[in-house]
Amino acid sequence: MGIPYLALVVLLFQYLPWLVLVTVLLFLGAYIRDTVKIQLSQHTEEDRANYKDASRKQLLGLFVLMVIMFILVIYLR
């Protein structure tokens, strides 16, 4: 028996939107983290605390958005 390539292709296209979404969110999270690190190195301690709080809120917002997208995809199937 060989590897069922057609089944692999079907699985790839079935989960392709999720792969793209997760990849985009990972890159966006890394971009936010790097941006916050650059900004933190240029400001005072109080500003650093504010930026850390803001970055946590942004990452929490991204997580909530991902959960909502997951629920919508499950619901629309």
C-alpha positions, 0 to 999 in steps of 0.5 A: 500500500502507498500513502494516500496522497489524495487524503493528505491533500484533502486534509491539508485543504480542510485545515488550511484556513486554521493553519493560516489563522494560527500562523498569522496570529503567531506572527502578530503576537511576535510583532506585538511582543517585539514592538513592546520590547523596543518601546520598553527600552526607551521609556521610564519604569511607569511607562514600562508597566503601562506597556506590559499591561497593554500588551497583555490586553492585546494578546488576550484580545487575540486569544478571544478573537481566535476562540470566537473564530473557532466557535464560528467555524464549528457552528457554520459547518 
